[in-house]
Amino acid sequence: MTHVPEVLFVCVHNAGRSQMAAALLTHHAAGAVVVRSAGSAPADTINPAVREAMAEIGVDLTDAVPKKLTTDAVEASDVVVTMGCGDACPVFPGKRYLDWRLADPAGRTTEQIRPIRDDIDARVQALLAELTADLGGTTP
């Protein structure tokens, strides 16, 4: 039985960057990866302009809600991708940590968020290619 990689995306509010990354990886991986997202200080709702930018490319965030970062989520993940969560993300030996420096979509228009979304999408697809290569498979 092959191990299914687990990825956790973390940003401060879990209302923009980490939600976009999680939704994009879920979309591209088609079940080949377990995907989570969380925030060190989660907002009440997803940024509406982020929802709109994602809807433009056919990714629906209607049911997405910000979630609080937990130690359990980090422990369960093989790869933890931080996006400006600072020192709030717990570090465990044996985990792979990536820090993606990305502009914060908070307070930006949909037009201003598109390049952030596209940057995240490119990074997500590269990560997915690495994860599936590590398993000896191909991207779904």
C-alpha positions in Angstrom: 0.0 0.0 0.0 1.4 3.4 -1.0 1.5 6.3 1.5 -0.7 9.2 0.5 1.2 12.4 1.2 -0.4 14.9 3.5 0.1 18.7 3.1 -0.8 21.5 5.5 -0.9 25.1 4.3 -0.7 27.7 7.0 -1.1 31.5 7.0 -2.2 33.9 9.7 -5.9 34.2 9.0 -6.6 31.1 6.8 -8.8 33.4 4.8 -6.7 33.9 1.7 -3.3 32.4 0.7 -3.6 29.0 2.6 -7.2 28.6 1.5 -6.2 29.2 -2.2 -3.3 26.8 -1.9 -5.3 24.1 -0.3 -8.2 24.4 -2.8 -5.7 24.4 -5.8 -3.8 21.3 -4.5 -7.1 19.5 -3.9 -8.2 20.4 -7.4 -5.0 19.3 -9.1 -4.2 16.3 -7.0 -7.6 14.7 -7.5 -7.4 12.6 -4.3 -3.7 11.8 -4.6 -2.8 14.0 -1.6 -4.5 14.7 1.7 -4.8 18.5 2.0 -5.4 20.8 5.0 -5.2 24.5 5.7 -5.2 26.4 8.9 -4.4 29.8 10.4 -2.5 30.9 13.5 -5.2 33.5 14.1 -8.1 32.5 11.9 -10.5 35.1 10.5 -14.3 34.7 10.7 -14.8 34.2 6.9 -12.9 33.7 3.7 -11.9 36.9 2.0 -14.7 37.6 -0.6 -12.2 38.8 -3.2 -10.3 35.5 -2.8 -13.5 33.6 -3.3 -14.2 35.6 -6.5 -10.6 35.1 -7.8 -10.8 31.4 -7.3 -14.3 31.1 -8.8 -12.9 32.7 -12.0 -10.8 29.6 -12.5 -13.5 27.1 -11.5 -12.5 26.5 -7.9 -15.3 27.0 -5.5 -14.6 28.2 -2.0 -18.2 28.6 -1.0 -18.1 26.0 1.8 -14.5 26.9 2.9 -14.1 28.2 6.4 -11.0 29.4 8.3 -9.7 26.9 10.7 -7.4 27.2 13.8 -3.9 25.7 13.5 -3.5 22.7 15.7 -0.5 20.6 16.7 -2.4 17.5 15.5 -2.7 19.0 12.0 1.1 19.6 11.9 1.9 16.2 13.3 -0.3 14.5 10.7 1.3 16.3 7.7 4.3 15.3 5.7 4.8 18.7 4.3 4.0 22.0 6.1 3.9 25.1 3.8 3.9 28.4 5.8 2.9 31.7 4.2 3.7 34.3 6.8 2.5 32.6 10.0 5.7 33.7 11.8 6.7 31.7 14.8 3.2 30.4 15.4 3.7 27.2 13.4 5.0 24.3 15.6 8.1 22.5 14.3 8.5 18.8 14.5 11.4 16.7 13.5 10.9 14.6 10.3 8.5 17.1 8.7 9.3 18.9 5.5 8.8 22.7 5.9 8.5 25.1 3.1 8.1 28.9 3.5 6.4 30.5 0.6 6.8 34.3 0.7 3.6 35.6 -0.9 1.8 38.9 -0.8 -1.1 38.9 1.6 -4.4 39.3 -0.3 -6.1 41.0 2.6 -7.5 44.4 1.5 -6.8 43.7 -2.1 -9.2 43.7 -5.0 -9.9 40.6 -7.1 -7.7 42.1 -9.9 -4.8 42.5 -7.4 -5.3 38.9 -6.1 -5.1 37.2 -9.5 -1.3 37.3 -9.7 -1.1 36.0 -6.1 -3.5 33.2 -7.0 -1.5 32.4 -10.1 1.8 32.3 -8.2 0.3 30.0 -5.6 -1.1 27.8 -8.4 2.4 27.4 -10.0 3.9 26.6 -6.7 1.2 24.0 -5.9 1.6 22.3 -9.2 5.4 22.1 -8.7 4.9 20.7 -5.2 2.4 18.1 -6.5 4.9 17.1 -9.2 7.5 16.5 -6.5 5.1 14.6 -4.3 4.0 12.3 -7.1 7.5 11.8 -8.3 8.5 10.7 -4.8 5.8 8.1 -5.0 7.0 6.9 -8.4 3.8 8.0 -10.0 2.5 10.7 -12.2 0.3 13.6 -11.6 -3.4 12.7 -12.0 
